[in-house]
Amino acid sequence: ETGVTQSPTHLIKTRGQQVTLRCSSQSGHNTVSWYQQALGQGPQFIFQYYREEENGRGNFPPRFSGLQFPNYSSELNVNALELDDSALYLCASSFGPGGRTGELFFGEGSRLTVL
Amino acid sequence: GESVGLHLPTLSVQEGDNSIINCAYSNSASDYFIWYKQESGKGPQFIIDIRSNMDKRQGQRVTVLLNKTVKHLSLQIAATQPGDSAVYFCAEGTGGYNKLIFGAGTRLAVHP
Protein backbone atom coordinates (compact mmCIF):
# COMPACT_ATOMS: atom_id res chain seq x y z
CA GLU A 1 0.00 0.00 0.00
CA THR A 2 1.52 3.32 -1.06
CA GLY A 3 1.11 6.44 1.03
CA VAL A 4 0.32 9.99 -0.05
CA THR A 5 3.05 11.37 -2.28
CA GLN A 6 3.56 15.00 -3.25
CA SER A 7 5.74 16.74 -5.79
CA PRO A 8 7.82 18.75 -5.97
CA THR A 9 9.17 18.70 -2.43
CA HIS A 10 10.66 22.16 -2.67
CA LEU A 11 10.35 24.98 -5.17
CA ILE A 12 11.08 28.68 -5.47
CA LYS A 13 8.98 31.12 -7.47
CA THR A 14 8.80 34.88 -7.83
CA ARG A 15 5.84 37.14 -7.23
CA GLY A 16 3.26 37.05 -10.00
CA GLN A 17 4.23 33.61 -11.24
CA GLN A 18 2.00 30.56 -11.23
CA VAL A 19 2.66 27.20 -9.57
CA THR A 20 1.22 23.70 -9.82
CA LEU A 21 1.63 21.19 -7.02
CA ARG A 22 0.79 17.52 -7.40
CA CYS A 23 -0.52 14.85 -5.10
CA SER A 24 -1.08 11.13 -5.44
CA SER A 25 -3.56 9.82 -2.93
CA GLN A 26 -3.07 6.72 -0.83
CA SER A 27 -4.17 3.52 -2.48
CA GLY A 28 -7.92 3.03 -2.08
CA HIS A 29 -8.60 6.68 -1.21
CA ASN A 30 -10.91 8.73 -3.42
CA THR A 31 -10.89 12.10 -1.63
CA VAL A 32 -8.09 14.64 -1.54
CA SER A 33 -7.85 17.71 0.68
CA TRP A 34 -5.28 20.48 0.46
CA TYR A 35 -3.95 22.50 3.37
CA GLN A 36 -1.58 25.46 3.60
CA GLN A 37 0.81 25.57 6.53
CA ALA A 38 2.69 28.82 7.08
CA LEU A 39 5.87 28.64 9.13
CA GLY A 40 5.12 28.20 12.81
CA GLN A 41 1.39 27.79 12.31
CA GLY A 42 -1.15 25.03 12.00
CA PRO A 43 -2.40 23.86 8.62
CA GLN A 44 -5.31 25.77 7.10
CA PHE A 45 -7.91 24.06 4.93
CA ILE A 46 -7.84 25.22 1.30
CA PHE A 47 -10.30 22.86 -0.41
CA GLN A 48 -11.31 19.25 -0.89
CA TYR A 49 -11.90 17.21 -4.04
CA TYR A 50 -14.24 14.26 -4.27
CA ARG A 51 -15.36 12.57 -7.49
CA GLU A 52 -13.35 15.10 -9.46
CA GLU A 53 -15.30 18.07 -8.09
CA GLU A 54 -14.58 20.63 -5.42
CA ASN A 55 -16.38 19.59 -2.24
CA GLY A 56 -15.88 22.43 0.18
CA ARG A 57 -13.49 25.35 0.32
CA GLY A 58 -11.79 27.33 3.03
CA ASN A 59 -11.11 31.06 3.14
CA PHE A 60 -8.80 31.23 0.14
CA PRO A 61 -9.15 33.49 -2.93
CA PRO A 62 -10.09 32.16 -6.38
CA ARG A 63 -6.47 32.25 -7.56
CA PHE A 64 -6.15 29.02 -5.57
CA SER A 65 -7.71 26.32 -7.72
CA GLY A 66 -7.49 22.60 -8.04
CA LEU A 67 -8.24 19.50 -10.03
CA GLN A 68 -8.84 15.88 -9.31
CA PHE A 69 -8.24 13.24 -11.94
CA PRO A 70 -10.04 9.92 -12.54
CA ASN A 71 -7.23 8.08 -10.72
CA TYR A 72 -7.95 10.34 -7.69
CA SER A 73 -4.68 12.20 -7.92
CA SER A 74 -4.93 15.94 -7.58
CA GLU A 75 -3.29 19.23 -8.45
CA LEU A 76 -3.25 22.53 -6.61
CA ASN A 77 -2.72 25.60 -8.77
CA VAL A 78 -1.91 29.05 -7.46
CA ASN A 79 -1.91 32.02 -9.82
CA ALA A 80 -0.41 35.47 -9.34
CA LEU A 81 1.80 34.34 -6.48
CA GLU A 82 2.23 36.66 -3.51
CA LEU A 83 4.96 36.66 -0.87
CA ASP A 84 2.44 35.42 1.74
CA ASP A 85 1.85 32.30 -0.32
CA SER A 86 5.20 31.01 0.92
CA ALA A 87 4.26 27.95 2.95
CA LEU A 88 4.22 24.19 3.17
CA TYR A 89 1.35 22.83 1.08
CA LEU A 90 -0.01 19.59 2.43
CA CYS A 91 -2.15 17.09 0.62
CA ALA A 92 -4.26 14.62 2.59
CA SER A 93 -6.27 11.71 1.29
CA SER A 94 -9.17 9.77 2.73
CA PHE A 95 -11.84 7.31 1.70
CA GLY A 96 -14.88 9.47 1.16
CA PRO A 97 -15.45 13.05 2.30
CA GLY A 98 -17.45 12.00 5.33
CA GLY A 99 -15.17 9.30 6.58
CA ARG A 100 -13.64 9.16 10.02
CA THR A 101 -11.33 12.11 10.35
CA GLY A 102 -8.69 9.92 11.90
CA GLU A 103 -8.29 8.25 8.55
CA LEU A 104 -7.04 11.43 6.91
CA PHE A 105 -3.51 10.66 5.77
CA PHE A 106 -1.11 13.50 5.02
CA GLY A 107 1.77 13.64 2.60
CA GLU A 108 5.06 15.28 3.52
CA GLY A 109 4.19 18.47 1.68
CA SER A 110 5.58 20.78 -0.97
CA ARG A 111 7.58 23.69 0.40
CA LEU A 112 6.92 26.80 -1.71
CA THR A 113 9.03 29.91 -1.36
CA VAL A 114 7.91 33.07 -3.14
CA LEU A 115 10.56 35.75 -3.62
CA GLY B 1 -7.82 30.46 16.62
CA GLU B 2 -5.20 29.24 14.23
CA SER B 3 -2.36 31.72 14.15
CA VAL B 4 0.00 32.81 16.89
CA GLY B 5 3.01 33.78 14.83
CA LEU B 6 6.38 32.15 14.48
CA HIS B 7 7.05 31.21 18.07
CA LEU B 8 5.26 28.08 19.13
CA PRO B 9 4.70 27.51 22.84
CA THR B 10 7.09 24.82 24.04
CA LEU B 11 6.61 22.14 26.65
CA SER B 12 9.87 20.70 27.98
CA VAL B 13 9.76 17.42 29.85
CA GLN B 14 12.17 14.81 31.13
CA GLU B 15 12.20 11.41 29.51
CA GLY B 16 9.87 9.12 31.41
CA ASP B 17 7.64 11.89 32.74
CA ASN B 18 4.05 12.37 31.70
CA SER B 19 3.22 15.22 29.31
CA ILE B 20 0.02 17.21 29.05
CA ILE B 21 -0.60 19.37 25.99
CA ASN B 22 -3.59 21.68 26.00
CA CYS B 23 -5.72 23.19 23.28
CA ALA B 24 -8.63 25.60 23.15
CA TYR B 25 -10.87 24.95 20.18
CA SER B 26 -12.96 27.55 18.45
CA ASN B 27 -16.29 26.17 17.26
CA SER B 28 -19.00 24.96 19.64
CA ALA B 29 -20.60 23.08 16.74
CA SER B 30 -17.51 20.93 16.06
CA ASP B 31 -18.25 17.29 16.67
CA TYR B 32 -14.92 15.61 16.00
CA PHE B 33 -11.55 16.38 17.58
CA ILE B 34 -8.19 15.02 16.61
CA TRP B 35 -4.61 15.25 17.80
CA TYR B 36 -1.83 15.19 15.23
CA LYS B 37 1.93 14.92 15.66
CA GLN B 38 4.22 16.65 13.19
CA GLU B 39 7.92 15.94 13.07
CA SER B 40 10.31 18.27 11.31
CA GLY B 41 10.03 17.98 7.53
CA LYS B 42 7.03 15.67 7.65
CA GLY B 43 3.28 15.91 7.34
CA PRO B 44 0.95 15.64 10.34
CA GLN B 45 0.49 12.12 11.69
CA PHE B 46 -2.74 11.01 13.36
CA ILE B 47 -2.44 10.21 17.08
CA ILE B 48 -5.94 9.90 18.52
CA ASP B 49 -9.42 11.29 18.04
CA ILE B 50 -12.55 11.81 20.11
CA ARG B 51 -16.15 12.56 19.25
CA SER B 52 -18.17 15.26 20.96
CA ASN B 53 -20.38 12.71 22.75
CA MET B 54 -17.36 11.50 24.74
CA ASP B 55 -15.18 13.20 27.32
CA LYS B 56 -12.25 10.79 27.44
CA ARG B 57 -10.60 8.32 25.14
CA GLN B 58 -7.46 6.26 25.66
CA GLY B 59 -4.96 4.89 23.21
CA GLN B 60 -1.53 3.40 23.56
CA ARG B 61 0.31 5.70 26.00
CA VAL B 62 -2.02 8.57 25.06
CA THR B 63 -5.27 9.89 26.48
CA VAL B 64 -7.44 12.67 25.08
CA LEU B 65 -9.79 14.63 27.32
CA LEU B 66 -12.58 16.83 26.02
CA ASN B 67 -14.32 19.54 28.01
CA LYS B 68 -17.08 20.99 25.86
CA THR B 69 -18.20 23.44 28.54
CA VAL B 70 -15.01 25.45 28.20
CA LYS B 71 -14.09 24.24 24.67
CA HIS B 72 -10.89 22.64 25.87
CA LEU B 73 -9.03 19.60 24.64
CA SER B 74 -5.95 17.98 26.15
CA LEU B 75 -3.52 15.26 25.16
CA GLN B 76 -1.77 13.27 27.84
CA ILE B 77 1.30 11.24 26.91
CA ALA B 78 2.46 8.71 29.46
CA ALA B 79 6.14 7.91 29.98
CA THR B 80 7.28 10.44 27.39
CA GLN B 81 10.10 9.24 25.14
CA PRO B 82 12.63 11.15 22.99
CA GLY B 83 10.73 9.96 19.91
CA ASP B 84 7.72 11.95 21.13
CA SER B 85 9.59 15.20 20.47
CA ALA B 86 7.59 17.01 17.79
CA VAL B 87 4.95 19.70 17.29
CA TYR B 88 1.47 18.65 18.36
CA PHE B 89 -1.68 20.08 16.83
CA CYS B 90 -5.27 19.75 17.87
CA ALA B 91 -7.84 19.89 15.11
CA GLU B 92 -11.62 20.11 15.05
CA GLY B 93 -14.00 18.83 12.42
CA THR B 94 -16.57 21.29 11.13
CA GLY B 95 -18.76 21.19 8.03
CA GLY B 96 -17.63 17.67 7.28
CA TYR B 97 -15.23 15.30 8.91
CA ASN B 98 -12.34 16.07 6.64
CA LYS B 99 -12.46 19.88 6.60
CA LEU B 100 -10.39 20.42 9.68
CA ILE B 101 -9.56 23.54 11.65
CA PHE B 102 -6.14 23.22 13.25
CA GLY B 103 -4.90 24.91 16.38
CA ALA B 104 -1.59 26.75 16.51
CA GLY B 105 0.47 23.87 17.82
CA THR B 106 2.69 23.11 20.81
CA ARG B 107 6.27 21.98 20.57
CA LEU B 108 7.14 19.09 22.87
CA ALA B 109 10.83 18.79 23.75
CA VAL B 110 11.85 15.63 25.59
CA HIS B 111 15.16 15.74 27.46
CA PRO B 112 17.12 12.65 28.53
Interface residues (C-beta under 8 A of the other chain):
Chain A: V4 T31 S33 Y35 A38 L39 G40 Q41 G42 P43 Q44 F45 Q48 N55 G56 G58 L90 A92 S94 P97 G98 G99 R100 T101 G102 E103 L104 F105 F106 G107 E108 G109
Chain B: E2 S3 V4 G5 L6 H7 L8 Y32 I34 G41 K42 G43 P44 Q45 F46 I48 D49 F89 A91 G93 G95 G96 Y97 N98 K99 L100 I101 F102 G103 A104 G105
